[in-house]
């Protein structure tokens, strides 16, 4: 079982946006209208947050920020879990920690898309790790050093470093906000080239040719009950899973059909289950991202200043 093991609820045992899959050479570039349609659906979801009691007092701008933060982090989690699906389904080699490799997959696929939407997703995901670490510090819900996932701050810095490693100035603002040292930024190009090139290489033999049959990928949205109902409806309206299924079935040849689903799990989490060929995102996970941004998103991603050398 490969699980996200949601980084803000470490005691748990279980566990479109897919425009981000525009990797080179592994994926095709989406049309600009696709990104515009996706942004429009996120905007509509932001408006719907006004019907959720705990977000009614937020301004329209603040609800927009929450919606983009949730969409960005849910996308990152989805890509992370799809990395696990890819490695298990296709028998890909992984050198190093599997969870680090899955994070690198998510980041490099988003970077290669190079759209304004994917950039905002990356920023949201990078900030998410730091905000999570801040909340863990306040609540005492720290990650054990023996956990298969790295510490939130470590994962956040890895995300930011890969972004900076592209050499694109547009990512430097986040590096400054998170206080990634200049000396470390100089070495990030090697990290990005290694991560991106490695994923491109192992995926290349599995690229789908135009005349090859597309793998059947089912999409299921479970019912969101009670306080999860409005959020579940907003997620369905974004059409996250449909977009994902369409893109990955078009891009790669999968050895077997599988399912993408959203459902109520009883706790915030996400997981790829190889035995059932099912990837699940929990509605509670999206709600938790929304609460995280509402409670901690007003401050810089990393408020701790580093001493200059």
KAWO-V825170 format. One record per residue. N is the residue number from 1. RES is the residue in three letters. PHI is phi in whole degrees, -180 to 180 (NA if undefined). Layout:
BEGIN
n:N res:RES phi:PHI
n:N res:RES phi:PHI
END
This chain:
BEGIN
n:1 res:UNK phi:NA
n:2 res:UNK phi:-111
n:3 res:UNK phi:-125
n:4 res:UNK phi:-67
n:5 res:UNK phi:46
n:6 res:UNK phi:-34
n:7 res:UNK phi:-67
n:8 res:UNK phi:-111
n:9 res:UNK phi:-142
n:10 res:UNK phi:-66
n:11 res:UNK phi:-76
n:12 res:UNK phi:-74
n:13 res:UNK phi:-101
n:14 res:UNK phi:-102
n:15 res:UNK phi:-85
n:16 res:UNK phi:NA
n:17 res:UNK phi:-58
n:18 res:UNK phi:-66
n:19 res:UNK phi:-56
n:20 res:UNK phi:-66
n:21 res:UNK phi:-81
n:22 res:UNK phi:-80
n:23 res:UNK phi:-81
n:24 res:UNK phi:-112
n:25 res:UNK phi:-92
n:26 res:UNK phi:-73
n:27 res:UNK phi:-138
n:28 res:UNK phi:-88
n:29 res:UNK phi:-77
n:30 res:UNK phi:-73
n:31 res:UNK phi:-70
n:32 res:UNK phi:-55
n:33 res:UNK phi:-65
n:34 res:UNK phi:-62
n:35 res:UNK phi:-64
n:36 res:UNK phi:-64
n:37 res:UNK phi:-64
n:38 res:UNK phi:-64
n:39 res:UNK phi:-62
n:40 res:UNK phi:-63
n:41 res:UNK phi:-70
n:42 res:UNK phi:-66
n:43 res:UNK phi:-61
n:44 res:UNK phi:-66
n:45 res:UNK phi:-64
n:46 res:UNK phi:-61
n:47 res:UNK phi:-63
n:48 res:UNK phi:-71
n:49 res:UNK phi:-64
n:50 res:UNK phi:-64
n:51 res:UNK phi:-88
n:52 res:UNK phi:-96
n:53 res:UNK phi:-48
n:54 res:UNK phi:-74
n:55 res:UNK phi:-116
n:56 res:UNK phi:-64
n:57 res:UNK phi:-79
n:58 res:UNK phi:-76
n:59 res:UNK phi:-73
n:60 res:UNK phi:-61
n:61 res:UNK phi:-65
n:62 res:UNK phi:-67
n:63 res:UNK phi:-66
n:64 res:UNK phi:-62
n:65 res:UNK phi:-64
n:66 res:UNK phi:-63
n:67 res:UNK phi:-61
n:68 res:UNK phi:-70
n:69 res:UNK phi:-65
n:70 res:UNK phi:-66
n:71 res:UNK phi:-60
n:72 res:UNK phi:-64
n:73 res:UNK phi:-74
n:74 res:UNK phi:-65
n:75 res:UNK phi:-63
n:76 res:UNK phi:-61
n:77 res:UNK phi:-62
n:78 res:UNK phi:-61
n:79 res:UNK phi:-64
n:80 res:UNK phi:-59
n:81 res:UNK phi:-70
n:82 res:UNK phi:-67
n:83 res:UNK phi:-63
n:84 res:UNK phi:-64
n:85 res:UNK phi:-62
n:86 res:UNK phi:-64
n:87 res:UNK phi:-67
n:88 res:UNK phi:-76
n:89 res:UNK phi:-67
n:90 res:UNK phi:-102
n:91 res:UNK phi:64
n:92 res:UNK phi:-77
n:93 res:UNK phi:-76
n:94 res:UNK phi:-128
n:95 res:UNK phi:-102
n:96 res:UNK phi:103
n:97 res:UNK phi:-72
n:98 res:UNK phi:-62
n:99 res:UNK phi:-70
n:100 res:UNK phi:-66
n:101 res:UNK phi:-64
n:102 res:UNK phi:-67
n:103 res:UNK phi:-61
n:104 res:UNK phi:-64
n:105 res:UNK phi:-59
n:106 res:UNK phi:-60
n:107 res:UNK phi:-68
n:108 res:UNK phi:-68
n:109 res:UNK phi:-67
n:110 res:UNK phi:-67
n:111 res:UNK phi:-61
n:112 res:UNK phi:-70
n:113 res:UNK phi:-67
n:114 res:UNK phi:69
n:115 res:UNK phi:-103
n:116 res:UNK phi:-61
n:117 res:UNK phi:-67
n:118 res:UNK phi:-65
n:119 res:UNK phi:-64
n:120 res:UNK phi:-67
n:121 res:UNK phi:-63
n:122 res:UNK phi:-62
n:123 res:UNK phi:-63
n:124 res:UNK phi:-62
n:125 res:UNK phi:-66
n:126 res:UNK phi:-61
n:127 res:UNK phi:-65
n:128 res:UNK phi:-57
n:129 res:UNK phi:-65
n:130 res:UNK phi:-70
n:131 res:UNK phi:-65
n:132 res:UNK phi:-62
n:133 res:UNK phi:-62
n:134 res:UNK phi:-66
n:135 res:UNK phi:-67
n:136 res:UNK phi:-60
n:137 res:UNK phi:-64
n:138 res:UNK phi:-72
n:139 res:UNK phi:-91
n:140 res:UNK phi:78
n:141 res:UNK phi:-93
n:142 res:UNK phi:-84
n:143 res:UNK phi:-89
n:144 res:UNK phi:-67
n:145 res:UNK phi:-64
n:146 res:UNK phi:-90
n:147 res:UNK phi:-64
n:148 res:UNK phi:-70
n:149 res:UNK phi:-94
n:150 res:UNK phi:-72
n:151 res:UNK phi:-63
n:152 res:UNK phi:-54
n:153 res:UNK phi:-64
n:154 res:UNK phi:-64
n:155 res:UNK phi:-66
n:156 res:UNK phi:-62
n:157 res:UNK phi:-66
n:158 res:UNK phi:-64
n:159 res:UNK phi:-62
n:160 res:UNK phi:-63
n:161 res:UNK phi:-64
n:162 res:UNK phi:-63
n:163 res:UNK phi:-64
n:164 res:UNK phi:-64
n:165 res:UNK phi:-64
n:166 res:UNK phi:-72
n:167 res:UNK phi:82
n:168 res:UNK phi:-89
n:169 res:UNK phi:-62
n:170 res:UNK phi:-64
n:171 res:UNK phi:-95
n:172 res:UNK phi:-70
n:173 res:UNK phi:-61
n:174 res:UNK phi:-69
n:175 res:UNK phi:-62
n:176 res:UNK phi:-69
n:177 res:UNK phi:-64
n:178 res:UNK phi:-91
n:179 res:UNK phi:61
n:180 res:UNK phi:-73
n:181 res:UNK phi:-57
n:182 res:UNK phi:-59
n:183 res:UNK phi:-66
n:184 res:UNK phi:-74
n:185 res:UNK phi:-59
n:186 res:UNK phi:-68
n:187 res:UNK phi:-99
n:188 res:UNK phi:-73
n:189 res:UNK phi:-61
n:190 res:UNK phi:-65
n:191 res:UNK phi:-62
n:192 res:UNK phi:-66
n:193 res:UNK phi:-63
n:194 res:UNK phi:-64
n:195 res:UNK phi:-66
n:196 res:UNK phi:-66
n:197 res:UNK phi:-64
n:198 res:UNK phi:-66
n:199 res:UNK phi:-66
n:200 res:UNK phi:-60
n:201 res:UNK phi:-67
n:202 res:UNK phi:-75
n:203 res:UNK phi:-84
n:204 res:UNK phi:-55
n:205 res:UNK phi:-66
n:206 res:UNK phi:-105
n:207 res:UNK phi:-66
n:208 res:UNK phi:-88
n:209 res:UNK phi:-80
n:210 res:UNK phi:-56
n:211 res:UNK phi:-92
n:212 res:UNK phi:-88
n:213 res:UNK phi:-67
n:214 res:UNK phi:-81
n:215 res:UNK phi:-72
n:216 res:UNK phi:-77
n:217 res:UNK phi:-123
n:218 res:UNK phi:-80
n:219 res:UNK phi:-124
n:220 res:UNK phi:-135
n:221 res:UNK phi:-114
n:222 res:UNK phi:-77
n:223 res:UNK phi:-80
n:224 res:UNK phi:-99
n:225 res:UNK phi:-98
n:226 res:UNK phi:59
n:227 res:UNK phi:-66
n:228 res:UNK phi:-91
n:229 res:UNK phi:-62
n:230 res:UNK phi:-66
n:231 res:UNK phi:-65
n:232 res:UNK phi:-63
n:233 res:UNK phi:-64
n:234 res:UNK phi:-63
n:235 res:UNK phi:-65
n:236 res:UNK phi:-64
n:237 res:UNK phi:-68
n:238 res:UNK phi:-72
n:239 res:UNK phi:61
n:240 res:UNK phi:-58
n:241 res:UNK phi:-69
n:242 res:UNK phi:-61
n:243 res:UNK phi:-66
n:244 res:UNK phi:-61
n:245 res:UNK phi:-59
n:246 res:UNK phi:-64
n:247 res:UNK phi:-68
n:248 res:UNK phi:-76
n:249 res:UNK phi:-74
n:250 res:UNK phi:-79
n:251 res:UNK phi:-86
n:252 res:UNK phi:-127
n:253 res:UNK phi:-94
n:254 res:UNK phi:-98
n:255 res:UNK phi:-72
n:256 res:UNK phi:-157
n:257 res:UNK phi:-63
n:258 res:UNK phi:-153
n:259 res:UNK phi:-126
n:260 res:UNK phi:-110
n:261 res:UNK phi:-142
n:262 res:UNK phi:-118
n:263 res:UNK phi:-161
n:264 res:UNK phi:-79
n:265 res:UNK phi:-114
n:266 res:UNK phi:95
n:267 res:UNK phi:-162
n:268 res:UNK phi:-79
n:269 res:UNK phi:-169
n:270 res:UNK phi:-156
n:271 res:UNK phi:-161
n:272 res:UNK phi:-102
n:273 res:UNK phi:-110
n:274 res:UNK phi:-64
n:275 res:UNK phi:-66
n:276 res:UNK phi:-104
n:277 res:UNK phi:55
n:278 res:UNK phi:-136
n:279 res:UNK phi:-111
n:280 res:UNK phi:-118
n:281 res:UNK phi:-110
n:282 res:UNK phi:-92
n:283 res:UNK phi:-59
n:284 res:UNK phi:-63
n:285 res:UNK phi:-66
n:286 res:UNK phi:-62
n:287 res:UNK phi:-63
n:288 res:UNK phi:-69
n:289 res:UNK phi:-61
n:290 res:UNK phi:-63
n:291 res:UNK phi:-65
n:292 res:UNK phi:-60
n:293 res:UNK phi:-70
n:294 res:UNK phi:-60
n:295 res:UNK phi:-89
n:296 res:UNK phi:-129
n:297 res:UNK phi:-77
n:298 res:UNK phi:-75
n:299 res:UNK phi:-100
n:300 res:UNK phi:-56
n:301 res:UNK phi:-57
n:302 res:UNK phi:-134
n:303 res:UNK phi:-82
n:304 res:UNK phi:-81
n:305 res:UNK phi:-90
n:306 res:UNK phi:-95
n:307 res:UNK phi:-73
n:308 res:UNK phi:-75
n:309 res:UNK phi:-99
END
